């Protein structure tokens, strides 16, 4: 008796589930999407806008990677000035490479024309920082000074041919040119200059190994001025700038240690051994900082 009641109860529950599933299928089959609905039309517009924005973001990321690679190659090229007699040839070759980088930055300017810069800023900021580092390194080797933000932006003006074919009055004529500008933000400029200090430290050590005793002291004075400027900013500036301050201090301490060794023990150590001495002292400083 009990078994028959249980089995009949299970059968009822199964029939109820089957009936509810059939009703759900019937309801789904009766539902039709009205493609002419204004809500559907609005969401199609939103979909198109988001797809366009994401595609543009990906293109900017690829351009930023290309700018980073070319800028690093320029920096590696500029490090040869400590070991070759013809400095002008290296600087001229670096100018050609930097012109190629600026052309890619011009492509970024064309992509973000008419757009909000800060919507896409994270896509290309690594490449711009690397470009600032390369162009400031080139400027220091040539003039022994720091390039300003205005000088960097002055070279990022691009003239491109317009596609307009209208010649009516008040409209753009055939063959007209349009001017595009790209403005490096102050934050990208500061971060690029902070990265420059590491390259100057490497140039200082390698120049000593090649018998150049003047460059370390010039670099040391230059890095002190940059350190003073960043110290004035302190914690009031962007978060990324305060993080770079520790690396800047490390580079400055290594250069000052090299200058101390040259001044105090320069006459005791042969010139061909100075680079090895500085390399060993630099590794000792790194170990002490790691322990601290």
N, C-alpha and C positions, 0 to 999 in steps of 0.2 A: 504493500500500500504506500509506504513511504517512498519507495523507489519510483513508483508511477507518478506521484505528485512532483518529485524533483525533476523527473524527465519532462513532464508536461510544463513545469515552470521554465526549464531551460529552452524548451521549444518556443514558448511565448516570447522569451527575451530575444531569441534569435530572429523570430518573425518581426518583432518591433524594430530591431536594428536594421533588418533588410528593408522594411518599409520606410524607415527614416532615411536610409541611404538612397532609395529610389526617389523619395521626395526631393532630397538635396540635388540629385542629378537632374531631375525635372526642372528645378528652380534655376540651376546653372545653365541648362539648355535654353531656358526662356529669357535669360539675361542677355542683352545685346548692347555692345558699346556704341554709343552715338558719336561717331567720329567728327560730326559737325558741331559738337558741343563746345561752347566757349572755354570751358575748363580744360578739355583735352587740347584745344588749340593753344591755350596759354602754356600748358606744360610742354608742348612740342617746341614752343619758342624758348622756354627755359632750357630744354635739353640741348637745343642748338647752341645757345649761348655758353653753356657749361662745356660742351664738346670743343667749341672754338677756343675757349680759355685754356682748357687742358692741353690742347694741341700746341697752342702758342707757348705755354709754360715748358713743354718738353723741348720745343725748338730752342728756347732760350737756355735751357740746361745744357743742350749739346753745344751751343755756341760758347757757353761759359767754359766747358771742358776744353774746347779747342783753344780758347784764349789762355787758359791756364797752362796748357802744354807748350804753346809757342812762347809764352812769357818765361817759363822755366828754361827753355832752350836758350833764350836770350841771356838769362842770368848766367847759365853755364858758360856761354860764349864770353861774357864780360869778365869772368874770372881768369881768362887767359891773359889779361893785361899785365898780370904780375910776372908772367914767364916769357913773353914775346917782346922783341924790340920795337915792333911797329904797332904802337897803341892806336894810332889813327885808323889803321886798317880794321882793327877789331871794332872800334866805335862806328865806323862806316857800315860794316856788316851788321852790327847791332841795330843801326838806324833802319836798315832795310827790313829786318825782322819786326821791329816795332811798328813800321808802317803797315805790315801785313796784319799785325794784331789790331791796329786801329781800324782797318777795313772790316774786321769781324765785329768790332764794337759798333761800327756804323750799321751793320746788319741788325744789331740789338736795338739801336736807335730807331731803325725802320720798323721793327716789330712792335715796339711800345709807343709808336707815334699815335697820339690821341688817346692813350690809355693812362691809367693811374700808375705811376712808377712803382709805388710801394706794394701794389698787388702782385708784381712779378719780381720784386727786388731780391728775394731769397733765391731765385732761379739763377741769377747771374752775378751775385755779389762775390763768390769765390774767385771768378775770373777777373773781375775788376780789381780786387785787392792784389792779385798776382801781377796784373799789369802795372798798378801803381808802384809795386815793389821793383819791377824791372825798369820802369822809366826813371824812377828816383835813383836807382843804382847807377844807371847810365849817366844821369845828370851829375851825380857826385863824382864819378870818375873824371868827367870832363871839366867840371867847374869847382869841385870841392865845396859845394854848397847844397842845401836842401831845396828841391824844386817845390814850388808853391802849388796850392790847389788851383789857383787861377791859371797858372801856366799849363797845368795838365788839361784843364777843361778847354783852354784856348786851342789845343791841338785836336780836339774832338768835335770839330765842325765839318760836316760832310755836305757836299754839293752833289745832288743826284738829278738825273734827267727825269722830267715829268712825263707821264703817259697821256696827259691830256691832249686832245686833238681839236678842241673847240677853239674857234677863232672869232666868235661873235663879240660884240662890245661888252666889256665888263667881265669877260671870261679869260681863262688862261690860254695863251696862244700855243701853237705847235712848237715843240722844241724848247719850251720854257724849262728852267731849272728850279729846283726847290732845295732849300737849305735845311738840313737836319742837324740838331745838336744833341749831344749827350753830356749830362752833368754828373760827374762823380760826386757822390754824397760825402760830407765831412767824415762820417764814420768809416766809410771804405778807405778814405785817404789816410786817416789815422791808423787803421789796422795795417794798411800797406806799408806805411812808414815804420811801424813797429816791427814788421817782418824784415824790413831792410836792415835792421841792426844785426841780425844773424849773418847776413851776407857780408856786411862790413867786417864783422869779427873774423870770418873765414878769409877774407881778403887780407886782413892784417897779419894773420899767422902765415899765410902763404907768401906774402911779400917779404917777411923777415927771412924766410928760407931762401929767397932769391937775392939776399943782400941789400934789400931796401930798408934803411933804418929810419926814414922820415915818415913813411906812411903810417906806421903804428901810432905815432904821436898825433898826427893829423886826425886819424880816425878816433883816437881817444878823446880829443877835444870836441869833436863833432858829436860823439855819442853822449858826452856829458851834457851838451846843450839839448839834445833830444830828450834825455832823461829828465832834465829840469822841466822841460815843457810838459812832459807826460805827468810829472809829479804835481804840477799846478792843476791839472785836470782831476787827478785823484779819483775818488769815488763819485764825483758829480757827473762824469761822462757816461757813455754807454757801458754796459756790463762787459762787452767783449774787450774794450780798451783796457779796463782794469786787469783783466786776465793776462793781457800781453805785457803788462808792466813787469811781471816776474821774469819773463824771458828776456826782456830788455836789460834788466839788472844783471842777469847772468852773462849776457854778451859784454856788457860794460866791464864787469869784474875780470873777465878773461883778457880783454884788451889792456886794462890797467895793469894786470899781472905781467903781461908781455912787455909793456913799457917799463915797468919796474925792473924786470930782468935785464932789459937792454941798458938801462941807465946805471944799474949797480954792478952787474956782472958781464956787461957787454964786452969789456976788454979782456975778460978771462976766458970766454967761450969762443972758439973759432966760428966763423960765420956759417960754415957748412954744417955745423952741429946745432945751430940755434933753433931750426925748425923742429928737430927731434926733442930738444929740451922743452920747447913750448908745448908740443903735443903731449909730452908726459905730464907737464904741470897742469895742462887743461884737463886731462883725464883725472888727475888727483882732485882738482876742484870739483869736477862732476861727482866724484865719489863722496866727497865731504858734504856736498849739497844734498845728495841722496840720503846720507845718514842723518843729516839734520832734519 
